[in-house]
Amino acid sequence: MLVYLRLFKESFTFAINALRNNKLRTFLSLLGVTIGIFSIIAVLAAVDSLDRNIKEQLSGLDKNTMYLTKYSFGPTSVPRWQRDNFPQVEHDDYEFIEGSVDDIEAIAYVIFGGSENLRYEGKTVSGVNVTPVSNGIYDIENLKIESGRFYNESESNSGAPVIVLGSSTATNLFDNDNPIGKTIRAYGRKLKVIGVLKKVGGGIGGDSPDERAYVPANFVRRFNNGGANGLPGAVVIKPKKDVDFDAFESVLKQKYRVYRGLKADEPDNFFINKLSGLTDAVDSIIGFMNGVGWTISAFSLLVGGFGIANIMFVSVKERTNLIGIQKSLGAKNRFILFQFLFEAIVLAFIGGIVGLILVWITTTVLSNFTGDFEFVLSAGNMMLGFALSTAIGLISGIVPAISASKLDPVEAIRTGM
């Protein structure tokens, strides 16, 4: 065992010295591996960071939360022309479900209203995602109040002209002033600010509660009555935790079909979308992005591997005479083999470390510039980078090392002279 340890040590030392004596060649070989490792680990870190941020945004929501609407959140076999002709989900549908379906923990009616401009005195904040929704959304989305309050059931039902602002929206509109009790304008109408939400950070696709504002759905229904040409709506349902969710969904669908007058042989003219389906779709997209990242980065790794193999063949050619002398003095084939193999592995390993350092610097800089979106270089990705760089060195150096170890000492000395 001690003989093999000594062999490893001597081979490693010889490889380091060889690398020091050929700095330019070492740098060029390092560059290929560094770019390859940087490419693949950077892509994986970016995808992992995106996955983490999305999952964090969904973590506050129950995965069994259901969105009953005319649209599907995922792929569907229903043709688009048929979906476009589905009736809108309206406030009457919300009232029916609330009154006829049991085991509901929280329910809300939401109108997909798009962005609006908010004005306070002489200041305007453009493109704010104002969400018209009943007060049940407070419990469904697990919202938290920083100051003031959320609108209550009475205000929600009556369509009171009140508004709750996200943290960033309040800051952009009022700077450091207290917005509670102030009157702003949205939809061309006056609204009283009654609450500001706690800051939660970035959301899916940049859609964070921090950037939103909430108003009672019935307030918007005063001047937009929905219908076929109106704003689309949805009923958001959070079932109780101890229910059978599949049975709950089945009862909900059955009762809603009866409410809409659908016959047994007629297909559904609505969709029940669950957040669990959304997380599955996110996982599928993340998996696809990882696959694309691996495919693109594999070419960089391939170039780096060929670079090391080429340099190692050159190194064997240059040191043919030295190899012959070593073998004539009693050096065994495995010593020569390990000598060149270690040189390739050390070269690739150093390139991998440089690549990981560059990824760490890049993720740190991007995290500072992107604010709430945090890029993360995980320990798993770092270990993967080390493993890949070592594997590249091993694979790229094995053939040159074997060819060096099999040289005839007499022919090697003669050729190198």
Beta strands, then each sheet from edge to edge (+ up, - down):
strand 1: 66-69
strand 2: 104-111
strand 3: 115-120
strand 4: 123-132
strand 5: 145-148
strand 6: 162-165
strand 7: 183-186
strand 8: 189-197
strand 9: 212-215
strand 10: 233-239
strand 11: 271-274
sheet 1: 2+ 10- 1+ 11-
sheet 2: 3+ 4- 9- 6+ 8+ 5-
sheet 3: 3+ 4- 9- 6+ 8+ 7-
end
